[in-house]
Amino acid sequence: MIKNKEEFLKELRKELDEHDVLESVINDIINDYDDLYTSYLETGVSDEEIYVKLGSVKDIYKELRGTLSYNFNENIKKYNKMNILVMTAPFISLILFVLLGFIFNYWHPGWLLFLYIPMIAIITSSPKREKLVSLSPFIALIVFILIGYYTNIYHPTWCIFLIIIICGLFRGYKLSLYSQIISCSLLILAIILYVLLYKNSPYWVLVFLMPIISMLYFGYLTFFNNKVSNKGSIISVATLCIIAIYFILSFVTKAWNVTWLIILLIPIVGIVFSSRSKDIVLYVPLLAPIVFFILGFFFNLWHPGWLVFILVPLAFTFDKWNKYRKNETKDTQEIN
């Protein structure tokens, strides 16, 4: 049994080394888990409990292997089903999108198929404890767009975006169990009251002050006691600010069918503050629908505006080719 952080990181590095993962990738992973381990220690969690939360080093490798880059020879051997799913996702999405568009004229909401690309990457490579939090913005967006498109009831369907906060309360933010239960219960109660009563008066939106005050209070206590890392604090504050801006603009402009684009900034912020912030390819599936709808709503260029989605498979193809080329070059240099 691993007894402390140094042993844990040493075993994790050894596990990654044994699978011939690139040294630069290993260093990024070690830094991430160093920060994560430290943040748990600062909350008063014991080493034994941290080990249970993080899982064994073998489990960590299994969860991450879909996103890892290997030395050239090993990379061929590690080409598994997860890699195939991620590699083919852009082309599957593009083919289905074009078919829906030309045959059924479903350019919108057919573009939602491109969200399959980041979602399949999350499902196949993200740690289990982070999957639901990472997927929540995409799930909420898909449900919101489909309900809004087929019923034209964008308001109060926007309440579905609050599942992002609910998921974050239980998995993303380091609040105590008591704080999580109180904040989550108040948020669910506010959603129910608002959906049932919003037609009687627009002021029923004020019911959301209950969970907001609760989260701000517990979040302040957590931050004050140094229980949240700087990176986690920035992501949490940014998420709340984005949702607040979305609500304000939506209520003021009544353009619920457009303002939802702001929600796409949440996963973008998450990428910016992740260990893969420099991977431009991760931003493309999120920026493409933003550009597509700006062209459509403001310039009526739905067609050929949909061509912007071709950038998604092109970006992923170029990214894979570039990584393959770098690994091959490195392998050749080592041989020489």
VENVENPE-V192378 format. One record per residue. N is the residue number from 0. RES is the residue in one small letter. SS is DSSP state (H for helix, E for strand, C for the rest). PSI is psi in degrees with one decimal (NA if undefined). Layout:
# VENVENPE-V192378
n & res & ss & psi
N & RES & SS & PSI
N & RES & SS & PSI
This chain:
# VENVENPE-V192378
n & res & ss & psi
0 & m & C & 130.3
1 & i & C & 133.8
2 & k & C & -26.4
3 & n & C & 179.6
4 & k & H & -42.1
5 & e & H & -43.3
6 & e & H & -41.6
7 & f & H & -49.2
8 & l & H & -36.0
9 & k & H & -44.0
10 & e & H & -37.0
11 & l & H & -44.4
12 & r & H & -42.1
13 & k & H & -42.4
14 & e & H & -43.6
15 & l & H & -37.2
16 & d & H & -40.4
17 & e & H & -26.9
18 & h & C & 9.6
19 & d & C & 38.6
20 & v & E & 146.0
21 & l & C & 141.9
22 & e & H & -40.2
23 & s & H & -37.2
24 & v & H & -41.2
25 & i & H & -44.6
26 & n & H & -40.9
27 & d & H & -42.9
28 & i & H & -43.7
29 & i & H & -41.4
30 & n & H & -42.2
31 & d & H & -45.9
32 & y & H & -25.0
33 & d & H & -47.2
34 & d & H & -42.6
35 & l & H & -44.6
36 & y & H & -43.9
37 & t & H & -41.3
38 & s & H & -35.1
39 & y & H & -41.5
40 & l & H & -37.4
41 & e & H & -22.5
42 & t & C & -3.3
43 & g & C & 10.0
44 & v & C & 136.7
45 & s & C & 162.9
46 & d & H & -39.5
47 & e & H & -42.8
48 & e & H & -37.2
49 & i & H & -41.3
50 & y & H & -39.4
51 & v & H & -41.8
52 & k & H & -43.9
53 & l & H & -28.6
54 & g & C & 170.6
55 & s & C & 161.6
56 & v & H & -29.8
57 & k & H & -38.9
58 & d & H & -39.0
59 & i & H & -43.6
60 & y & H & -42.9
61 & k & H & -36.1
62 & e & H & -31.8
63 & l & H & -15.9
64 & r & H & -25.3
65 & g & H & -19.6
66 & t & H & -2.3
67 & l & C & 150.9
68 & s & C & 133.0
69 & y & E & 166.0
70 & n & C & 149.5
71 & f & H & -53.0
72 & n & H & -41.8
73 & e & H & -29.9
74 & n & H & -35.5
75 & i & H & -41.2
76 & k & H & -27.1
77 & k & C & 7.5
78 & y & C & 92.1
79 & n & C & -170.1
80 & k & H & -37.3
81 & m & H & -42.6
82 & n & H & -41.9
83 & i & H & -43.2
84 & l & H & -46.4
85 & v & H & -40.8
86 & m & H & -38.6
87 & t & H & -14.6
88 & a & H & -46.7
89 & p & H & -39.3
90 & f & H & -39.0
91 & i & H & -45.3
92 & s & H & -44.8
93 & l & H & -44.6
94 & i & H & -47.3
95 & l & H & -38.3
96 & f & H & -46.1
97 & v & H & -40.7
98 & l & H & -45.7
99 & l & H & -37.9
100 & g & H & -51.4
101 & f & H & -34.6
102 & i & H & -44.3
103 & f & H & -0.5
104 & n & C & 32.1
105 & y & C & 53.5
106 & w & H & -37.4
107 & h & H & 122.0
108 & p & H & 23.5
109 & g & H & -25.5
110 & w & H & -18.1
111 & l & H & -22.0
112 & l & H & -27.5
113 & f & H & -16.3
114 & l & H & -15.0
115 & y & H & -29.4
116 & i & H & -57.5
117 & p & H & -29.5
118 & m & H & -41.8
119 & i & H & -31.4
120 & a & H & -39.7
121 & i & H & -45.1
122 & i & H & -39.4
123 & t & H & -16.0
124 & s & H & -21.8
125 & s & C & 148.3
126 & p & C & 146.7
127 & k & H & -38.5
128 & r & H & -15.6
129 & e & H & -8.7
130 & k & H & -51.8
131 & l & H & -41.7
132 & v & H & -44.4
133 & s & H & -33.8
134 & l & H & -22.2
135 & s & H & -41.6
136 & p & H & -37.2
137 & f & H & -42.1
138 & i & H & -45.7
139 & a & H & -43.3
140 & l & H & -43.8
141 & i & H & -46.6
142 & v & H & -43.9
143 & f & H & -47.3
144 & i & H & -44.1
145 & l & H & -45.2
146 & i & H & -45.0
147 & g & H & -39.9
148 & y & H & -43.7
149 & y & H & -20.1
150 & t & H & -14.7
151 & n & C & 23.2
152 & i & C & 77.0
153 & y & C & -24.6
154 & h & C & 119.1
155 & p & C & 26.8
156 & t & H & -21.2
157 & w & H & -19.5
158 & c & H & -21.2
159 & i & H & -26.4
160 & f & H & -16.7
161 & l & H & -11.6
162 & i & H & -22.2
163 & i & H & -43.5
164 & i & H & -41.6
165 & i & H & -45.7
166 & c & H & -40.4
167 & g & H & -35.6
168 & l & H & -37.8
169 & f & H & -21.5
170 & r & H & -33.6
171 & g & H & -34.2
172 & y & C & 141.2
173 & k & C & 64.6
174 & l & C & 159.1
175 & s & C & 160.1
176 & l & H & -40.0
177 & y & H & -46.0
178 & s & H & -40.3
179 & q & H & -47.1
180 & i & H & -45.5
181 & i & H & -51.3
182 & s & H & -43.1
183 & c & H & -41.2
184 & s & H & -43.1
185 & l & H & -36.9
186 & l & H & -44.2
187 & i & H & -41.8
188 & l & H & -42.3
189 & a & H & -39.9
190 & i & H & -46.0
191 & i & H & -47.6
192 & l & H & -42.3
193 & y & H & -44.6
194 & v & H & -36.8
195 & l & H & -29.9
196 & l & H & -1.6
197 & y & C & -27.5
198 & k & C & -24.9
199 & n & C & -34.7
200 & s & C & 136.8
201 & p & H & -17.0
202 & y & H & -5.4
203 & w & H & -13.0
204 & v & H & -20.7
205 & l & H & -14.3
206 & v & H & -20.8
207 & f & H & -7.3
208 & l & H & -29.0
209 & m & H & -58.0
210 & p & H & -32.0
211 & i & H & -46.9
212 & i & H & -40.5
213 & s & H & -47.3
214 & m & H & -38.6
215 & l & H & -40.1
216 & y & H & -52.6
217 & f & H & -35.0
218 & g & H & -37.9
219 & y & H & -44.2
220 & l & H & -42.2
221 & t & H & -45.3
222 & f & H & -39.9
223 & f & H & -33.9
224 & n & C & 14.1
225 & n & C & 40.9
226 & k & C & 4.0
227 & v & C & 134.7
228 & s & C & 160.2
229 & n & H & -42.6
230 & k & H & -44.3
231 & g & H & -38.2
232 & s & H & -43.9
233 & i & H & -44.6
234 & i & H & -42.1
235 & s & H & -47.0
236 & v & H & -42.9
237 & a & H & -41.0
238 & t & H & -46.8
239 & l & H & -39.2
240 & c & H & -41.7
241 & i & H & -43.8
242 & i & H & -39.6
243 & a & H & -44.1
244 & i & H & -39.8
245 & y & H & -46.8
246 & f & H & -47.0
247 & i & H & -49.1
248 & l & H & -37.2
249 & s & H & -44.0
250 & f & H & -35.0
251 & v & H & -46.2
252 & t & H & -19.0
253 & k & C & 15.0
254 & a & C & 61.7
255 & w & H & -29.4
256 & n & H & -5.2
257 & v & H & -41.4
258 & t & H & -16.3
259 & w & H & -18.9
260 & l & H & -26.5
261 & i & H & -32.1
262 & i & H & -26.8
263 & l & H & -14.4
264 & l & H & -21.5
265 & i & H & -55.0
266 & p & H & -27.9
267 & i & H & -42.5
268 & v & H & -41.4
269 & g & H & -38.8
270 & i & H & -41.9
271 & v & H & -37.9
272 & f & C & 17.4
273 & s & C & 174.7
274 & s & C & -11.2
275 & r & C & 31.1
276 & s & C & -24.5
277 & k & C & -3.0
278 & d & C & 92.9
279 & i & C & -31.5
280 & v & H & -28.0
281 & l & H & -23.5
282 & y & H & -24.3
283 & v & H & -47.2
284 & p & H & -21.0
285 & l & H & -34.5
286 & l & H & -29.6
287 & a & H & -50.3
288 & p & H & -30.5
289 & i & H & -48.2
290 & v & H & -41.9
291 & f & H & -46.4
292 & f & H & -30.5
293 & i & H & -44.3
294 & l & H & -38.4
295 & g & H & -52.6
296 & f & H & -37.8
297 & f & H & -22.1
298 & f & H & 1.7
299 & n & C & 36.5
300 & l & C & 50.1
301 & w & H & -39.0
302 & h & H & 120.3
303 & p & H & 25.6
304 & g & H & -27.6
305 & w & H & -19.0
306 & l & H & -18.6
307 & v & H & -27.0
308 & f & H & -17.4
309 & i & H & -23.3
310 & l & H & -26.7
311 & v & H & -59.1
312 & p & H & -32.8
313 & l & H & -42.1
314 & a & H & -43.2
315 & f & H & -38.6
316 & t & H & -45.8
317 & f & H & -39.6
318 & d & H & -46.5
319 & k & H & -41.6
320 & w & H & -41.2
321 & n & H & -42.0
322 & k & H & -40.2
323 & y & H & -43.5
324 & r & H & -42.0
325 & k & H & -42.6
326 & n & H & -39.0
327 & e & H & -40.2
328 & t & H & -43.6
329 & k & H & -41.4
330 & d & H & -40.1
331 & t & H & -40.0
332 & q & H & -39.5
333 & e & H & -37.2
334 & i & H & -41.2
335 & n & C & NA
